[in-house]
Amino acid sequence: MKSVALSGNKRADRGTSNAKSLRKEEQVPAVIYGGKENIHFTVNEIAFGKLINTPEVFFIDLDIDGTKVKAIIKEVQYHPVTDRVMHVDFLEVAEDKAVTVKLPVKLTGNSRGVINGGKLRTVTRKLKVNGLPSALPEFIELDITDLRIGQSIKVEEVKGDGLTFLDASNAVVVAVKRSRVAVDDDEEDEEGAEGEEGAAAEGEEAAPEAAAAE
């Protein structure tokens, strides 16, 4: 997984009134836990917004008044009306300790079912996984080339070295649904086979005629 840098400043005071004052200055109250001690600090609202307004997931290299910590974002609290970030929880990352994150799903290939008129439906855009930091990829890649109409890929079919998938095993990640203009994959196979047999038959009929001409 990629890493991005983010700086912060320790909070001298805590409490609701102090938090409101910080937000007026476009500073977001935050806390990092998982290490020797919890650290309460602030991050710039605009800088932090650039990290969360993207489908990508990052390790965060925090620099809090000179104290450097590697972390991941565990929880973001938003204002119920304005959707403005109100508070952030970070978790310190250690190379020898597994962490749980949600990784985006990336689809590759052209689905056979979609080519035949089916409709691709991505049900789960992020998968919850657990693994050591070194094992965490930027995304979970799924090849949908062989996916036909009526077929799907479930969590239990997804693999990742060093990863444990925590979503329900029978949860659908991506599926190809039937549409009004869809053509059955089996029908296409039969038509293709018939075409090949017809071509072969024509070749056999032409051979005797050629022999007679000689």
C-alpha positions as CSV (number, residue, x, y, z in Angstrom):
1,M,0.0,0.0,0.0
2,K,1.2,3.5,-0.7
3,S,2.2,5.9,2.0
4,V,1.5,9.6,2.2
5,A,2.8,12.2,4.6
6,L,0.6,14.3,7.0
7,S,1.7,16.7,9.6
8,G,-0.1,17.5,12.9
9,N,0.2,19.5,16.1
10,K,-0.3,18.2,19.6
11,R,-3.4,19.6,21.4
12,A,-2.6,21.6,24.5
13,D,-6.2,21.7,25.5
14,R,-9.1,19.3,25.1
15,G,-12.8,19.6,25.4
16,T,-15.9,20.6,23.3
17,S,-15.2,24.3,23.3
18,N,-11.6,23.8,22.3
19,A,-12.6,21.5,19.5
20,K,-15.1,24.1,18.2
21,S,-12.4,26.7,18.2
22,L,-10.0,24.4,16.3
23,R,-12.6,23.7,13.6
24,K,-13.2,27.4,13.0
25,E,-9.4,27.5,12.2
26,E,-9.9,24.6,9.8
27,Q,-8.1,22.2,12.1
28,V,-9.5,18.7,12.8
29,P,-9.2,17.2,16.2
30,A,-7.6,13.7,16.0
31,V,-6.2,10.9,18.2
32,I,-3.8,8.1,17.5
33,Y,-3.8,5.0,19.6
34,G,-2.2,1.5,19.4
35,G,1.2,2.7,20.6
36,K,2.7,3.2,24.0
37,E,0.3,6.1,24.6
38,N,-2.5,7.8,22.9
39,I,-1.6,11.2,21.3
40,H,-4.2,13.9,20.8
41,F,-3.4,16.3,18.0
42,T,-4.9,18.2,15.1
43,V,-4.5,18.0,11.3
44,N,-5.2,20.5,8.7
45,E,-8.8,20.1,7.4
46,I,-7.9,20.7,3.7
47,A,-4.8,18.5,3.7
48,F,-6.7,15.7,5.4
49,G,-9.7,16.1,3.0
50,K,-7.4,15.2,0.0
51,L,-6.7,11.8,1.6
52,I,-10.3,10.8,2.2
53,N,-11.9,12.2,-1.0
54,T,-10.4,9.4,-3.0
55,P,-11.2,5.6,-3.3
56,E,-7.6,4.8,-2.6
57,V,-6.3,3.7,0.8
58,F,-3.0,4.8,2.3
59,F,-0.6,4.3,5.1
60,I,-0.2,7.7,6.8
61,D,3.3,8.9,7.8
62,L,2.3,11.3,10.6
63,D,4.7,13.9,11.8
64,I,3.3,15.3,15.1
65,D,5.5,18.1,16.3
66,G,8.6,16.1,15.3
67,T,7.2,12.7,16.5
68,K,7.0,10.4,13.5
69,V,4.4,7.6,13.5
70,K,3.2,5.3,10.7
71,A,-0.6,4.8,10.9
72,I,-3.9,4.1,9.1
73,I,-7.2,5.9,9.3
74,K,-9.6,3.8,11.5
75,E,-12.6,6.1,11.8
76,V,-13.8,9.5,10.5
77,Q,-16.7,11.3,12.2
78,Y,-18.7,13.7,10.0
79,H,-21.1,16.4,10.8
80,P,-24.7,15.0,10.2
81,V,-25.8,18.0,8.1
82,T,-22.7,19.5,6.5
83,D,-20.6,16.3,6.1
84,R,-17.7,18.3,7.4
85,V,-15.0,16.2,9.2
86,M,-15.4,16.5,12.9
87,H,-12.9,14.0,14.3
88,V,-10.4,11.4,13.1
89,D,-9.1,8.2,14.8
90,F,-5.7,6.9,13.6
91,L,-4.2,3.5,14.5
92,E,-0.4,3.2,14.9
93,V,1.0,0.5,12.6
94,A,3.8,-1.9,13.5
95,E,5.3,-4.2,10.9
96,D,4.9,-7.3,13.1
97,K,1.2,-6.7,13.9
98,A,-1.7,-7.5,11.6
99,V,-4.2,-4.7,10.9
100,T,-7.7,-4.5,9.5
101,V,-8.5,-2.2,6.6
102,K,-11.0,-1.9,3.8
103,L,-9.3,-2.1,0.4
104,P,-10.9,-1.0,-2.9
105,V,-11.9,-3.6,-5.5
106,K,-10.5,-3.2,-9.0
107,L,-12.0,-5.1,-11.9
108,T,-10.0,-6.2,-15.0
109,G,-10.9,-7.8,-18.2
110,N,-14.0,-7.7,-20.4
111,S,-16.8,-9.9,-19.0
112,R,-18.2,-12.4,-21.5
113,G,-21.6,-11.8,-20.1
114,V,-21.4,-8.1,-20.6
115,I,-20.2,-8.6,-24.2
116,N,-23.4,-10.6,-24.7
117,G,-25.6,-7.8,-23.4
118,G,-25.6,-8.5,-19.7
119,K,-25.3,-5.7,-17.1
120,L,-22.3,-5.6,-14.8
121,R,-23.1,-4.9,-11.2
122,T,-20.5,-4.1,-8.6
123,V,-22.1,-5.0,-5.2
124,T,-19.1,-4.5,-2.9
125,R,-16.6,-1.8,-3.8
126,K,-14.4,-2.3,-0.7
127,L,-13.4,-5.6,1.0
128,K,-12.4,-5.8,4.7
129,V,-9.2,-7.6,5.1
130,N,-6.7,-8.4,7.9
131,G,-3.0,-8.9,7.4
132,L,0.5,-7.6,8.1
133,P,1.3,-4.2,6.7
134,S,3.8,-5.7,4.3
135,A,1.0,-7.9,2.8
136,L,-1.5,-5.2,2.2
137,P,-1.9,-4.3,-1.5
138,E,-3.3,-1.0,-2.9
139,F,-6.4,-2.8,-4.1
140,I,-8.0,-6.2,-4.6
141,E,-7.8,-7.1,-8.3
142,L,-10.5,-9.3,-9.8
143,D,-10.4,-10.7,-13.4
144,I,-14.0,-10.8,-14.7
145,T,-13.2,-12.1,-18.2
146,D,-14.9,-15.4,-17.8
147,L,-17.9,-14.1,-15.9
148,R,-21.1,-15.0,-17.8
149,I,-24.7,-13.8,-17.5
150,G,-26.1,-15.0,-14.2
151,Q,-22.7,-15.6,-12.6
152,S,-21.0,-13.7,-9.8
153,I,-17.8,-13.6,-7.7
154,K,-18.3,-14.1,-4.0
155,V,-16.0,-13.2,-1.1
156,E,-15.1,-16.9,-0.6
157,E,-13.7,-17.0,-4.2
158,V,-11.4,-14.0,-3.7
159,K,-7.7,-14.8,-2.8
160,G,-4.9,-12.7,-1.5
161,D,-1.5,-13.8,-0.2
162,G,-1.2,-13.2,3.5
163,L,-4.7,-11.8,3.7
164,T,-7.8,-12.9,5.6
165,F,-11.1,-11.7,4.2
166,L,-13.5,-10.7,6.9
167,D,-16.7,-10.0,5.0
168,A,-19.4,-12.8,4.8
169,S,-18.0,-15.6,2.7
170,N,-21.3,-15.7,0.6
171,A,-21.4,-12.0,0.0
172,V,-21.4,-11.1,-3.7
173,V,-18.6,-8.8,-4.9
174,V,-19.5,-8.5,-8.5
175,A,-22.2,-10.0,-10.7
176,V,-23.5,-10.0,-14.3
177,K,-27.2,-9.6,-14.5
178,R,-29.5,-10.4,-17.4
179,S,-30.9,-7.4,-19.4
180,R,-33.5,-7.2,-22.2
181,V,-30.9,-7.2,-24.9
182,A,-28.9,-10.0,-23.4
183,V,-28.0,-13.1,-25.4
184,D,-27.5,-16.4,-23.6
185,D,-23.9,-17.5,-23.5
186,D,-25.0,-21.1,-24.3
187,E,-26.9,-20.0,-27.3
188,E,-23.8,-18.3,-28.7
189,D,-21.8,-21.4,-28.1
190,E,-24.3,-23.5,-30.0
191,E,-24.5,-21.0,-32.9
192,G,-20.7,-21.0,-33.1
193,A,-20.6,-24.8,-33.1
194,E,-23.3,-25.0,-35.8
195,G,-21.4,-22.5,-37.9
196,E,-18.2,-24.6,-37.6
197,E,-20.1,-27.8,-38.5
198,G,-21.8,-26.1,-41.5
199,A,-18.4,-25.0,-42.8
200,A,-17.0,-28.5,-42.4
201,A,-19.9,-30.0,-44.3
202,E,-19.6,-27.5,-47.2
203,G,-15.9,-28.5,-47.4
204,E,-16.8,-32.2,-47.6
205,E,-19.4,-31.6,-50.4
206,A,-17.0,-29.6,-52.4
207,A,-14.3,-32.3,-52.3
208,P,-16.2,-34.9,-54.4
209,E,-17.2,-32.2,-57.0
210,A,-13.5,-31.2,-57.4
211,A,-12.6,-34.9,-57.8
212,A,-15.3,-35.3,-60.5
213,A,-14.0,-32.3,-62.4
214,E,-10.5,-33.9,-62.5
